[in-house]
Amino acid sequence: MTRRLTILGSTGSVGQQALDVVRAHPDRFELVGLSAASNADLLRAQAAEFKPQYVALEHGEKSALQDCAPNVLAGTGSARALAGAPADVVLNGIVGFAGLSATVAALQAENQVALANKESLVAGGEWIMDLAKNNRIIPVDSEHSAIFQCLEGRSDVEVAEILLTASGGPFFEWDKGRILEARPGDALKHPTWNMGAKITIDSATMMNKGLEVIEAHHLFGTSYDDVRVVVHRQSVVHGGAIFRDGSVILHAALPDMRLPIAFGVLYPERVDVGAKPIGFGGMTWTFEEPRNDVFRCLPLAIEAGRAGEAYPVALNAANEVAVEAFLARRIQFLQIADLIEEVLALVPDFGAMRSMEVIEEVDRWARDEAGRLVERAR
Ligand SMILES: NC(=O)c1ccc[n+]([C@@H]2O[C@H](COP(=O)([O-])OP(=O)(O)OC[C@H]3O[C@@H](n4cnc5c(N)ncnc54)[C@H](OP(=O)(O)O)[C@@H]3O)[C@@H](O)[C@H]2O)c1
């Protein structure tokens, strides 16, 4: 059977790897739509190859995509409109808070969502999980895909904890003095994964793991006390479940996003996407505690997750502003955590995060505060 598939963010790292999965199994997919923010050239080339029904360009004009597809969407809200077009599965590979409204639209249209955009669950957690009750979210983040697979068929009462592994990023072995001097180019060199710039910086600060703890809390209904993070430098074990009888089920694969993407869009099937198998011989797996004293974004995120309501939204927004400022060399690497901590200390009461209007209000507030702090830091 073919799946009607929409890929949001098709020009990005996740999106392009999703198209590799489609290339490997063309008979399994009918492409509903492809989307980008501004990379019209690549989107045009993708449309010529995959012939989707829709193309959507969030930051651009229709004229940039003339004759690309039967339906061309352009301008603010295009990705959201595409997410609501009937599909069997919508893969959300948009980066950042911008992905939230598309996740909401896809779920409201009763499309199943293969979710790479972790920021959706960080900002909209409980609301998104309520919207997803009738039409599951299948996680695409490799750790959550791993945990999802380890938990399948088990009941909640059997599970003591879930395990999220972290690569530790490029600075895990560096001393604090050297990290103080770290430049964007250093932070963009991820030791095991090749990903978009924002998630690569988040991996270096450990914010990525912090966002993933919040994501896991919502996806699996696990309390923050029962989400365990370990640093696993090899990125081969992606996640696991620790059971009350003392046994642990781990999921392992060589780091290759095509695996969780294919699993997410073809769930429950597993298909060959050309990923290399684990060799085992001569391989060592290590597990270490995170360095929370130096990489403070992880504990900050867990604290924000526990506080709930506006805090995770503010955490995410402040992080996006801080990461951009670091990439533009306006703040130093360790100031990313300082800036987020300062914004979190100021969060007023916005009430429950159960509509786009309220969540966007918090996001705007936190971006303004974070922007002000960046100016002050200059
Ligand atoms: N990369 C990975 O291996 C990986 C692994 C796990 C989870 N994730 C998660 O997956 C998401 C995507 O990550 P990525 O690394 O693939 O990012 P990326 O390479 O930066 O790609 C982002 C995609 O989103 C589009 N986009 C950016 N801003 C947008 C906006 N405002 N509205 C609509 N579309 C927008 C981009 O279009 P343009 O190309 O036109 O800018 C691009 O297609 C993130 O949430 C990340 O945390 C990624």
The ligand as an ORCA input file, in Angstrom:
! r2SCAN-3c Opt
* xyz 0 1
  N      18.955     16.948     11.443
  C      18.796     15.879     12.180
  O      19.499     14.886     12.010
  C      17.750     15.856     13.258
  C      17.681     14.764     14.128
  C      16.660     14.736     15.084
  C      15.751     15.763     15.181
  N      15.868     16.832     14.346
  C      14.892     17.922     14.477
  O      14.275     18.095     13.200
  C      13.980     19.475     12.965
  C      14.677     19.897     11.664
  O      16.070     19.841     11.866
  P      17.097     19.946     10.649
  O      18.428     19.674     11.234
  O      16.597     19.117      9.512
  O      16.979     21.504     10.288
  P      17.516     22.245      8.977
  O      18.508     21.417      8.259
  O      17.892     23.611      9.413
  O      16.196     22.320      8.060
  C      15.081     23.051      8.471
  C      13.970     22.993      7.434
  O      12.881     23.806      7.885
  C      12.640     24.861      6.931
  N      12.262     26.041      7.701
  C      13.084     26.824      8.445
  N      12.395     27.835      9.009
  C      11.108     27.677      8.613
  C       9.917     28.426      8.830
  N       9.905     29.532      9.594
  N       8.770     27.986      8.270
  C       8.762     26.887      7.486
  N       9.867     26.144      7.230
  C      11.014     26.524      7.786
  C      13.950     25.021      6.182
  O      13.749     25.630      4.901
  P      14.993     26.361      4.127
  O      15.900     25.259      3.670
  O      14.353     27.092      3.026
  O      15.650     27.256      5.139
  C      14.378     23.553      6.081
  O      13.651     22.912      5.068
  C      14.478     20.219     14.197
  O      13.424     20.399     15.090
  C      15.512     19.282     14.805
  O      15.639     19.445     16.188
  C      16.837     16.896     13.393
*
